[in-house]
Structure formats: C-alpha cells, structure tokens
Amino acid sequence: MSSLQTLTNSADLVLVLDSNAASRSIVISMLREAGFTSIRQAARASDGIAMLAIEPCALVVCDSIFETEGFTGGQVLGRIRREMLLIS
C-alpha cells in the first residue's frame, strides 16, 4: 500500500496552499477523486500556517512560490515543520 493510499481516510484533513485559485481548484479536484473529503485551502502561506496551528493536517500540498509574500514552497514547509514541532 502506498503512503497516499494510507491517507485516503475521509477523516484525514488535507491543506492546499497555492496563491493561484485555478491551481487550487485543480489540486482539490484531484484530491477528491483520490478519496479525500476533508480539504481546506488557503491562497496565502501565512493564512495556511495559521490554519495549521488551529487544526493540524495529515497532508499539506504546497505551491513552489508565493510571490506576493516572498516565500518559496520550501520555506513555507520548513516553517510549518518548525511550528508543528512546537505545537505537538
């Protein structure tokens, strides 16, 4: 069983972070087709990080660049990792 298959429980929360609405929509459609039903989304990386502090997720799908905020996807995921360690 692949890692993705182990996450397709409908209770598994997924967060999609992407500044582009069309891209978010495509990713969310693909996740729903894969069996995910609990999906949150954010256009701004900072909003997504704040959402995670309130409700941790099983999976984060992140864009590679957040131009308006000056972050790369790697920087956002690094910040998420650091902050999740502080929360748990």
N, C-alpha and C positions, 0 to 999 in steps of 0.2 A: 504494500500500500504506500503511495507517495505521501509526502508531507501535506500537499494540498488536499488530498482525499481525507486525511485525518481532521482537517479543519472545516469540512463542509457540514458540520452540525449546524442546524438553523440558529442555535443559541450563540454560535461564535460570532462575535462582533468584528466587523472589518471597517477600517477607516481609510477613505480615499482622499489623498491630498494632491490637488492639482489646481493651478491657477486658471486653467482653461476649462470652461464649462462643458464644451463639446467632448473633450478628452475624459472628463469625469463621467459624463453620461455613458460613453463607450465602455469604460472600465467597469462601471456599475452594472451595465447590461451583461457584460461577460461574467462578472461575479455571480449575478442572479442565475444565469444559465448554468453555472457550475454548482449551484445549490445553496449559495449564501443568501440569507434573507435579512439578516441584521447588518445593515450597512449605513454608516454615517459618512458625511463628506464635508470637506472644507476647501475653500478657494485660497485661503491664506495659511501659510505654515504656522504662524503664531496662533491662529484660531484652532488648528488641529492639535497643536501641543496642549493648548488649554483644555480641549475636549478630552484628551487622553488623561489629563490629571483628574478629571471627574469620573471617567468611565474607561478603564483600560481595555484594550482590544487584543484579539488573538492574532490579527494581521493588519499591517499598515502597508498600503500601496501608495508610493510617493513619486511625484514628478521629479525630474532630474534638476530642474532650475525653477526658482521662484524669483523672477526678475524684479517684481515690484518691491520685494523685501530684501533682495540682495543675498539670498541663500542658495546654496546648491542642495540637491536632494540628500547628498551625503552628510552635509552639515546638519540638516533637519533631523535625519535619522540618528546622527550622533547625539544631538541634543535630547531626542526622545529617549535614547538608551540611558543617558546620564540621569535624566529626570525620573525615569521609571525605576531606576535603582534606588533613588531617594524615596520614592513613594512606597515601594514594596518592602 
